[in-house]
Amino acid sequence: MIQEHTLSWTRTQSAARLHAYRMLFLITIAGNVLIGLWCLFAPADFAQHVHQPGPTSDAWPRAWALAWLGLNLLYLPGVVNPLFYRWPNWSSIVINLAMGIAFLALGGGFVALAIWALAAGILLLIAYYRLILADVQSKP
């Protein structure tokens, strides 16, 4: 008998991938929240870090931070049950990839944010795809 063909093995694999995806998604959300809080409470420091010409207005980093924090709040149902609430997971992947491309286009100090967003988007895409495959295989 091949172990990969047993239901207990596929269910165990699905549970392990679910746990790994949740942890990765939580790390991504936590990192995004830290970036958002940095922009919200120290907008001048953030603007200086991304090489924006001074003097900078505090309005745009704070507005962006509130939008970023609100967006990450919408992802929470996807952490709780990623196999049922699929839209937060797919939207987080697409938004991270789009923001990474936008940050790359801006260049300068935004490259670090681009690397973070692109890495998060790619890792979440791979992990979520593997989770969905494991879930489908665990239900004959």
Secondary structure, DSSP 4 states (H G I P E B T S, - for coil): --GGGSHHHHHHHHHHHHHHHHHHHHHHHHHHHHHHHHHHH-HHHHHHHTTPPSSPPSHHHHHHHHHHHHHHHHTHHHHH-TTT-HHHHHHHHHHHHHHHHHHHHH-GGGHHHHHHHHHHHHHHHHHHHHHHHHHHHT--
